[in-house]
Amino acid sequence: MKNYVAILGLCAILMGCGSARPKVDDLAVNNPIQTTLDLTAVVDDKVPVTIDPGRITSETVTYRLPRVVQGTYSVSDFGKYVDDLKALDYDGNALEVVKIDTNSWTISDATKLDKLTYYVNDTFDIESSGGIGGENPFSPAGTNIEEDNYVLNLHGFIGYFDSLKSNQYALDVISPATFVRTSALPDRGTESSPDGKSVRSKYFGERYFDITDNPMMYGELDVEEFMVGDIKIVLSVYSPNKVHTAASQKETVYKMMQAQKAYLGDINSTARYDIYLYLSDGSDTAPKGMGALEHHTSTVVVLPESSSKEGLASAIIDVVAHEFFHIVTPLSVHSEDVHYFDYYKPTFSKHLWMYEGTTEYFAQHFQVYQGLVEPADFYNTIMTKIGTSQNLDDAMSFTVMSENVLKEPYASNYYNVYMKGALINMCLDILMRKESGGNRSMLSLMKELSAKYGREKPFVDDNLIAEITAMTYPSVGEFLKTHVEGDVPINYNEFFEIVGLTMGQSEVPTNYIFAGGQNIIFDADQEKGTIFFSPMALKNSFWASQGVQAGDVIKKVNGAELSLQNAQQVIGGMFGWQPGQDYSLDIERNGEAMTLSGTLEKATAKSETLVEDENASEAQQAVRDAWLKG
């Protein structure tokens, strides 16, 4: 998972300046569990769902929707979106159903159970926040039910019977014949209705995990399919106001994934990868949490529709690259907690430093390694992550935080997996390149772990660090013991010295919401509900040239009203602004309405950042070259 707006630090700044192996299933006689979603019979914005488990042989059975889904590390409670759940016997009579908690229903006389029926409401149009720490699921994990678009994260529609999670699932989705349909679940064919107005699409999953791991998107979609090496990429885009198309982003995705494939080399865990891109228009019923949620061979992405073509491309590279690298971990390297995930009472692995940290590091490192960005840009990214991580709890054991990620104070520090988690991997990468004379790296280590374990063989959570130490060097083990299991903050300068980097002042490129690093140029008045330019804005060369003043209240951005409630959406769109675009801001200065408008020019800011030491030794330069160029 990657939260795009959290990358900007907006939420924090503007709003507050192992499971057991499952037993063999024996409660149902037949297999698979037959499930139907009927998108042609929506009532009051709710999709009817039918679940036929086959003949149940126990007297009672419990049906659940997920409380937590993989990759989110937060409570979603998808059961609260279910209405009017009924259990029917083979004569169509109702059986007794007792709702035992938000996500669970127990059915009595289960030997008579023929099927369950219920309605599911979507999450997008009732979101109060983006879902990170809010009352609703993180938007890319959520669901959408609209006349022209359905985001079918199936964990939001389909549940499981206790002890039947390993049963096969046969899924039918009935939809209007005019809908475009994309899914990575195996397609078993389609049937048209007699009148030709609807289509029944048939899918199959080996177990409940396959239901939760393979989202779908239906409706008025724009789809591009293309090959990157031997991987088929399917890019499905929903742009409600037709602002963007799949074709307009095809080249960006192709070049990005081509570079990622070259970076990964012989790691190849999937023959197909789906990208489901929902572009939020910022309306009241639109999703508010920008970012993406990984699945093993796909990702659901929510980004602002207001982004320019170039800005959207930049966001896709930042967000989707991260999700694609999850094919390394947790797809190929994961613990028993991940492999045997409990959707009701999950236990969490100690190793978020790897699942999210390694993934995020690769998503940044491959760009400089493959020549997509300059080293100076990569250095700036590192400094941004250091600054952000040090605003969180920098003296917290990463393994303890990972195991307890749903609890405080750990939950509020989860975001550090993308900051310090990536930096941990940077340090390990530099250390391994130094120890091996440039021959080994974090990527080579992950390849070795992938060969040792792989998709179907989980590692023992408590043993991983000892295994990595044995596979690499004592210095790697000592680092992991001290800075990952331990709570000692990292002295990054020690690692920068290894590669001949030092701190220095430089005029660095920035965007239109920062003044270098994580120095955001806005502030907020909670009582008035307004957002205004802070003194930091004057350090951003572009805004200084436009004559902004500290305290200028921003009323509209390119015609869109700005408030605390929609700041993630509107300012998130500014993150993707590019030089050459036209812009307009309606502001209020000392009670007087004003408009700033014009064409965006390149923004820079003076900042202390990493620079290459002119006096670096040949040994330091050699490690740096191995690190950045291979």
C-alpha positions in Angstrom: 0.0 0.0 0.0 1.1 3.5 -0.7 -0.7 6.6 0.5 0.0 9.3 -2.1 -1.2 12.2 0.0 0.6 11.1 3.1 3.7 11.5 1.0 2.9 15.1 1.0 2.5 15.2 4.8 -0.8 17.0 4.4 -2.8 15.0 6.9 -0.4 15.5 9.8 0.4 19.1 9.0 -2.9 20.6 8.0 -5.1 18.7 10.3 -3.0 18.8 13.4 -0.1 21.5 12.6 1.3 -15.6 13.5 -1.8 -17.3 12.4 -2.2 -21.0 12.5 -2.2 -23.1 9.3 -5.9 -23.6 8.3 -7.4 -27.1 8.9 -8.8 -29.1 6.0 -12.3 -27.9 5.3 -15.0 -30.3 6.2 -18.2 -28.3 6.9 -19.5 -28.2 3.3 -20.1 -31.2 1.1 -19.6 -29.7 -2.3 -17.0 -27.4 -3.8 -16.8 -24.6 -4.9 -18.8 -21.9 -3.1 -21.1 -20.3 -5.7 -21.3 -16.5 -5.4 -23.2 -14.0 -7.5 -23.0 -10.2 -7.7 -25.8 -8.7 -9.8 -24.9 -5.2 -11.0 -28.1 -4.9 -13.0 -30.3 -5.2 -9.9 -28.8 -2.4 -7.7 -31.3 -1.0 -5.2 -30.6 2.3 -3.4 -27.0 2.2 -4.4 -26.6 -1.3 -3.1 -25.5 -4.4 -5.0 -27.4 -7.7 -4.2 -25.1 -10.7 -3.4 -26.0 -14.3 -3.2 -23.8 -17.0 -1.5 -24.4 -20.7 -2.0 -22.0 -22.7 0.1 -23.3 -26.1 -0.9 -24.7 -28.5 1.7 -23.4 -27.6 5.2 -22.9 -30.6 7.6 -22.6 -28.8 10.9 -25.5 -27.5 13.0 -24.3 -23.9 13.1 -22.0 -21.9 10.8 -20.5 -18.4 11.0 -20.2 -16.1 7.9 -17.8 -13.1 8.0 -16.7 -10.2 5.9 -13.1 -9.1 6.5 -12.3 -6.9 9.5 -8.8 -6.3 8.1 -7.5 -6.9 4.6 -4.0 -7.6 3.6 -1.8 -4.6 2.8 -3.8 -2.0 4.7 -2.6 -2.5 8.3 -5.7 -0.9 9.6 -9.3 -1.9 10.6 -11.8 -1.6 7.7 -14.8 -3.5 9.0 -16.4 -4.3 5.7 -19.3 -6.0 7.5 -20.8 -2.6 8.3 -21.6 -2.1 4.7 -23.8 -5.2 4.5 -27.6 -4.8 4.8 -30.5 -7.2 5.1 -28.5 -10.4 5.4 -30.9 -13.4 5.2 -30.3 -17.2 5.4 -32.7 -19.3 3.4 -33.4 -23.0 3.5 -34.0 -25.2 0.5 -37.7 -24.3 0.6 -37.0 -20.6 0.6 -37.8 -20.1 4.3 -35.8 -17.9 6.5 -33.4 -19.5 9.0 -32.4 -17.8 12.3 -29.4 -15.4 11.8 -27.7 -13.8 14.8 -25.3 -10.9 14.1 -22.6 -11.5 16.7 -20.4 -8.5 15.8 -19.9 -5.9 13.0 -18.5 -8.4 10.6 -20.0 -11.8 11.6 -23.3 -13.6 11.4 -24.1 -17.1 12.9 -26.7 -19.2 11.2 -28.6 -21.9 13.1 -30.0 -25.1 11.6 -27.1 -24.7 9.1 -27.7 -28.2 7.7 -30.8 -26.7 6.1 -28.9 -23.7 4.7 -29.3 -23.3 0.9 -28.0 -19.7 0.4 -27.3 -16.3 1.9 -28.6 -13.1 0.4 -27.7 -9.6 1.3 -27.1 -6.1 -0.1 -23.7 -4.3 -0.1 -23.3 -0.5 0.1 -20.2 1.1 -1.3 -17.6 3.0 0.6 -16.5 5.8 -1.8 -19.6 7.9 -1.6 -19.7 7.9 2.2 -16.1 8.6 2.9 -15.4 11.2 5.6 -11.6 10.9 5.1 -9.1 9.0 3.0 -9.3 6.0 5.3 -5.8 6.1 6.9 -6.8 6.2 10.6 -10.3 7.3 9.6 -13.7 5.5 10.0 -13.8 4.2 6.4 -11.4 1.9 4.5 -8.4 3.4 2.7 -9.9 4.4 -0.6 -8.0 2.0 -2.9 -9.2 -0.8 -0.6 -12.8 0.5 -0.9 -15.7 -0.1 -3.3 -17.7 2.0 -5.7 -21.2 1.6 -7.0 -22.2 4.1 -9.7 -24.3 4.0 -12.8 -21.2 4.0 -15.0 -18.5 2.6 -12.7 -18.0 -0.2 -10.3 -14.8 -0.7 -8.3 -15.1 -4.3 -7.1 -12.6 -4.9 -4.4 -14.2 -8.2 -3.8 -13.4 -8.3 -0.1 -16.0 -5.6 0.2 -18.7 -7.8 -1.3 -17.9 -11.4 -0.6 -17.2 -13.0 2.8 -16.2 -16.5 3.9 -17.6 -19.2 6.2 -15.3 -20.1 9.2 -13.1 -23.0 8.2 -14.1 -22.7 4.6 -11.6 -20.1 3.5 -9.7 -22.8 1.5 -12.8 -23.9 -0.4 -12.9 -23.0 -4.1 -15.1 -20.1 -5.2 -17.1 -19.8 -8.4 -18.1 -16.2 -8.9 -20.7 -14.9 -11.4 -20.9 -11.1 -12.0 -24.1 -10.0 -13.9 -23.6 -6.6 -15.6 -25.1 -4.5 -18.4 -23.9 -5.8 -21.8 -22.5 -2.3 -22.5 -20.0 -2.4 -19.6 -16.3 -2.9 -20.2 -15.1 -5.5 -17.7 -11.5 -6.1 -16.4 -10.4 -8.7 -13.9 -7.3 -10.7 -13.3 -9.4 -13.6 -11.9 -9.4 -16.6 -14.3 -12.3 -16.0 -16.7 -14.5 -19.1 -17.3 -16.5 -17.4 -20.1 -19.6 -15.3 -20.4 -23.3 -15.8 -21.1 -25.6 -13.2 -22.6 -29.2 -12.8 -21.3 -32.0 -13.8 -23.7 -32.7 -10.1 -24.4 -29.1 -9.3 -24.9 -29.1 -6.5 -22.3 -26.9 -8.2 -19.7 -23.9 -10.5 -19.5 -23.0 -13.1 -16.9 -19.3 -13.2 -16.5 -17.9 -16.4 -14.8 -14.8 -16.4 -12.7 -13.0 -18.9 -10.5 -10.8 -18.8 -7.4 -8.9 -21.6 -5.8 -9.6 -20.2 -2.3 -10.9 -17.1 -0.5 -7.5 -15.5 -0.8 -8.0 -15.4 -4.6 -11.3 -13.5 -4.1 -9.6 -10.9 -2.0 -6.5 -10.7 -4.1 -8.1 -10.1 -7.5 -10.0 -6.8 -7.7 -12.2 -6.0 -10.7 -13.4 -2.8 -12.4 -16.6 -2.6 -14.5 -18.3 0.2 -16.4 -17.4 3.0 -18.8 -13.7 2.2 -18.7 -10.8 3.1 -21.0 -8.5 0.1 -21.3 -5.0 -0.4 -22.8 -3.3 -3.8 -23.0 0.4 -4.2 -23.9 3.4 -6.4 -23.3 6.4 -5.4 -21.3 8.8 -8.2 -21.9 6.9 -11.4 -21.1 4.4 -9.6 -18.8 1.0 -8.6 -20.1 0.0 -5.2 -18.6 -3.7 -4.2 -18.5 -4.3 -0.5 -17.7 -7.9 0.2 -16.9 -8.8 3.9 -16.3 -12.0 5.5 -15.1 -12.0 9.3 -15.6 -15.5 10.5 -14.7 -15.1 13.7 -16.7 -13.1 12.1 -19.5 -10.0 14.2 -18.6 -7.5 11.4 -18.9 -7.3 8.2 -21.0 -5.4 5.0 -20.7 -3.7 5.8 -24.0 -2.3 9.1 -22.6 -0.6 7.2 -19.8 0.4 4.0 -21.7 3.9 5.3 -22.6 4.6 6.3 -19.0 3.6 2.9 -17.7 5.4 1.1 -20.4 8.7 2.9 -19.8 8.4 2.6 -16.1 7.7 -1.1 -16.1 10.4 -1.8 -18.8 12.9 -0.1 -16.4 11.5 -2.1 -13.5 11.8 -5.4 -15.4 15.4 -4.5 -16.3 16.1 -3.7 -12.7 14.6 -6.9 -11.4 16.4 -9.1 -14.0 15.4 -12.7 -13.6 12.8 -12.1 -10.9 9.5 -12.8 -12.8 6.6 -13.8 -10.6 3.6 -13.0 -12.8 2.5 -13.3 -16.4 -0.1 -10.5 -16.1 -0.3 -7.3 -14.1 -3.5 -5.2 -13.8 -3.6 -1.5 -12.9 -7.0 -0.2 -12.0 -6.8 3.6 -12.0 -9.8 5.5 -10.6 -9.5 9.3 -11.0 -11.3 11.2 -8.3 -13.1 14.4 -9.4 -13.2 15.8 -5.9 -17.0 15.7 -5.6 -18.8 14.9 -2.3 -19.2 11.3 -3.3 -15.7 10.8 -4.7 -13.0 8.9 -2.9 -10.7 11.1 -0.8 -7.7 8.9 0.0 -5.1 9.2 -2.8 -2.7 6.3 -3.2 -2.8 2.6 -4.1 -3.3 -0.9 -2.6 -1.1 -3.8 -3.8 -2.4 -7.2 -4.7 -0.1 -10.0 -5.8 -0.6 -9.3 -9.5 -2.5 -6.1 -9.6 -3.0 -2.7 -7.9 -6.0 -0.4 -7.3 -5.0 3.2 -7.6 -6.9 6.4 -6.7 -5.4 9.7 -7.9 -6.8 13.2 -8.6 -8.6 13.7 -11.9 -7.5 17.4 -11.7 -3.9 16.4 -12.3 -2.3 17.4 -15.6 -1.1 14.7 -17.9 2.4 15.2 -16.8 1.4 15.4 -13.1 -0.6 12.2 -13.4 2.4 10.5 -15.0 4.6 11.6 -12.2 2.2 10.2 -9.6 1.8 7.0 -11.5 5.6 6.5 -11.4 5.8 7.2 -7.7 2.8 5.1 -6.7 2.4 2.3 -9.2 6.2 1.5 -9.3 6.0 0.9 -5.5 3.0 -1.5 -5.9 4.6 -3.4 -8.8 7.7 -4.1 -6.8 5.4 -6.0 -4.3 5.8 -8.9 -6.7 9.1 -9.4 -4.9 7.8 -9.1 -1.4 5.3 -10.2 -0.2 4.5 -12.2 -3.3 7.8 -14.2 -3.4 9.1 -13.6 0.1 6.6 -13.6 3.0 6.0 -15.0 6.5 3.4 -17.3 7.8 1.3 -14.4 9.0 0.9 -13.3 5.4 0.5 -16.7 3.9 -2.2 -17.8 6.3 -3.8 -14.4 6.9 -6.7 -14.2 9.3 -9.2 -11.5 8.1 -10.9 -11.4 11.4 -8.2 -11.5 14.1 -5.0 -11.1 12.1 -1.5 -11.3 13.5 1.2 -9.2 11.8 4.7 -10.0 10.8 7.7 -8.2 12.3 9.0 -7.4 8.9 7.3 -4.3 7.5 10.8 -2.9 7.1 11.0 -5.4 4.2 7.4 -5.7 2.9 6.9 -2.0 2.5 10.4 -0.6 3.2 12.3 -2.7 0.6 9.5 -2.2 -1.9 9.6 1.6 -1.4 13.4 1.6 -1.6 13.3 -0.3 -4.9 10.6 2.0 -6.2 13.0 5.0 -5.7 16.4 3.3 -6.4 15.4 1.8 -9.7 14.8 5.2 -11.1 18.4 6.4 -10.6 19.8 2.9 -11.4 18.0 2.8 -14.7 18.8 6.4 -15.6 15.2 7.7 -15.3 16.3 10.4 -12.8 19.6 12.1 -12.0 21.6 11.2 -8.8 20.8 14.7 -7.4 17.1 14.0 -7.6 17.6 10.7 -5.8 19.7 12.4 -3.1 16.8 14.9 -2.6 14.4 12.0 -2.2 16.6 10.5 0.5 16.8 13.8 2.3 13.0 14.1 2.2 12.6 10.7 3.7 15.1 11.4 6.4 13.3 14.7 7.3 9.9 13.0 7.4 11.1 10.0 9.4 12.7 12.1 12.1 9.3 13.9 12.6 7.9 10.5 13.5 9.2 8.3 16.4 12.8 7.7 15.3 13.5 5.6 18.4 11.0 2.9 17.9 11.8 -0.8 17.2 10.6 -1.5 13.7 9.9 -5.2 14.5 7.8 -4.3 17.5 6.0 -1.6 15.6 5.2 -4.1 12.8 3.8 -6.8 15.1 1.6 -4.2 16.9 0.7 -2.0 13.9 -3.0 -1.8 14.8 -2.3 -0.4 18.3 -1.0 2.9 19.5 1.6 4.3 19.6 2.5 2.1 16.7 -0.4 2.7 14.4 0.3 6.5 14.2 3.9 5.6 13.2 2.9 3.2 10.4 3.8 5.8 7.7 7.4 5.5 8.7 7.6 2.1 6.8 7.8 4.2 3.6 10.3 6.7 5.1 12.6 5.0 7.6 11.8 1.6 6.1 13.2 2.7 2.8 16.2 4.3 4.5 16.9 1.0 6.4 17.1 -0.7 3.0 19.3 2.0 1.6 21.8 1.5 4.4 21.7 -2.3 4.0 22.2 -1.9 0.3 25.3 0.4 0.7 26.7 -1.9 3.4 26.3 -5.0 1.3 27.9 -3.4 -1.8 30.8 -2.3 0.4 31.3 -5.7 2.0 31.1 -7.5 -1.4 33.2 -5.2 -3.5 30.0 -4.1 -5.4 28.9 -7.7 -6.2 26.0 -8.0 -3.8 23.0 -5.8 -2.9 19.5 -5.7 -1.3 18.2 -6.8 -4.7 20.5 -9.8 -4.9 19.5 -10.7 -1.3 15.8 -10.6 -2.3 16.5 -12.8 -5.3 18.2 -15.3 -3.0 15.3 -15.2 -0.5 12.9 -15.6 -3.4 14.7 -18.7 -4.6 14.8 -20.1 -1.1 11.1 -19.5 -0.4 8.8 -18.3 -3.2 5.1 -17.8 -3.6 4.0 -21.0 -1.8 6.6 -21.4 1.0 6.5 -18.9 3.8 9.4 -18.2 6.2 9.2 -18.4 10.0 8.8 -14.8 11.1 11.2 -15.1 14.1 13.9 -16.6 12.1 14.3 -14.1 9.2 16.9 -11.8 10.6 19.1 -14.7 11.7 18.7 -16.2 8.2 19.7 -12.9 6.5 22.7 -12.6 8.7 23.9 -16.1 7.8 23.3 -15.4 4.1 25.2 -12.1 4.2 27.7 -10.5 6.6 28.0 -10.0 10.4 27.8 -6.2 9.8 24.4 -6.7 8.2 23.2 -8.7 11.2 24.5 -6.1 13.6 22.7 -3.3 11.7 19.4 -5.3 11.8 19.8 -6.1 15.5 20.6 -2.5 16.4 18.4 -0.4 14.1 15.5 -2.7 13.1 15.0 -5.0 16.1 16.5 -2.4 18.3 15.5 1.2 18.8 18.7 3.1 18.1 18.3 5.9 15.5 20.5 5.5 12.4 23.4 7.9 11.9 23.0 8.2 8.1 26.2 10.2 7.7 28.2 7.0 8.4 26.6 5.4 5.3 26.9 8.5 3.1 30.6 8.6 3.9 30.9 5.0 2.5 29.7 6.3 -0.9 31.5 9.7 -0.7 28.5 11.9 -0.1 28.4 14.9 2.3 26.0 17.7 3.3 26.0 20.9 1.4 23.8 23.9 0.4 22.3 23.7 -3.0 19.5 25.2 -5.1 17.4 22.1 -5.5 14.3 21.6 -7.7 11.1 21.4 -5.8 7.4 21.4 -6.6 4.6 23.9 -5.9 3.7 22.8 -2.4 7.1 22.5 -0.8 10.1 24.7 -0.3 12.7 22.0 -0.5 12.5 18.6 1.4 9.3 18.3 3.4 8.9 22.0 4.2 5.3 22.5 3.1 4.4 26.0 2.2 0.9 26.0 3.7 -0.6 26.2 7.1 -4.2 25.9 8.4 -6.5 27.6 10.8 -8.6 24.9 12.4 -11.2 27.2 13.8 -11.8 29.1 10.6 -11.3 26.0 8.4 -9.0 27.9 6.1 -5.6 27.1 4.5 -3.1 29.9 3.9 0.5 30.4 2.7 3.1 30.1 5.5 6.4 32.1 5.6 8.0 29.0 4.0 6.2 29.9 0.7 8.7 32.8 0.2 11.5 30.3 0.0 9.9 28.6 -3.0 11.3 30.5 -6.0 8.0 30.3 -8.0 5.7 31.6 -5.3 8.1 34.3 -4.3 8.1 35.5 -8.0 4.3 35.6 -7.9 4.3 38.0 -5.0 2.6 35.8 -2.4 2.7 36.9 1.2 2.6 34.9 4.3 -1.0 34.7 5.5 -2.6 34.9 2.1 -5.7 32.7 2.5 -6.3 30.3 -0.5 -9.9 30.2 -1.5 -9.8 28.5 -4.8 -7.2 26.5 -6.8 -7.9 26.5 -10.6 -11.5 27.3 -9.8 -11.9 24.5 -7.2 -13.0 25.6 -3.7 -10.3 24.8 -1.1 -11.1 23.8 2.5 -9.7 21.5 5.2 -12.2 18.9 4.1 -11.0 18.6 0.5 -7.3 19.6 1.0 -6.0 16.2 0.2 -7.8 16.2 -3.1 -7.2 19.8 -4.2 -3.6 20.3 -2.9 -2.9 16.7 -3.9 -3.6 17.9 -7.5 -1.0 20.7 -7.1 1.6 18.0 -6.3 1.4 17.0 -9.9 1.7 20.5 -11.4 4.3 20.8 -14.1 6.1 23.9 -15.7 4.2 25.2 -18.7 0.7 24.7 -17.2 -1.6 27.6 -16.6 -2.7 28.2 -13.1 -5.0 30.4 -11.1 -5.4 31.0 -7.3 -8.2 33.0 -5.7 -6.8 34.4 -2.5 -7.8 36.7 0.3 -5.2 39.2 1.6 -6.1 41.3 4.6 -9.8 40.8 3.8 -9.4 41.8 0.1 -10.1 39.3 -2.7 -7.3 38.8 -5.2 -6.5 36.5 -8.1 -3.0 35.2 -8.9 -2.7 33.6 -12.4 -0.2 32.8 -15.1 2.0 30.0 -16.3 3.9 27.7 -14.0 7.7 28.1 -14.1 10.3 25.8 -12.6 10.4 26.0 -8.8 13.5 25.7 -6.8 14.5 26.3 -3.2 17.8 26.6 -1.3 18.2 23.6 0.9 20.8 21.6 2.7 21.1 18.4 0.8 23.4 15.6 -0.1 26.2 16.5 -2.6 29.1 14.4 -3.9 32.3 15.0 -2.0 35.0 16.4 -4.3 37.5 14.7 -2.1 36.0 11.3 -2.2 38.5 8.5 -2.5 38.6 6.0 -5.3 37.2 3.3 -3.0 34.2 5.6 -2.0 33.5 6.4 -5.6 33.6 2.7 -6.6 31.0 1.8 -4.0 28.9 4.8 -5.1 29.1 3.7 -8.7 28.1 0.2 -7.8 25.2 1.6 -5.8 23.9 4.0 -8.4 25.0 2.5 -11.7 25.7 -1.2 -11.2 
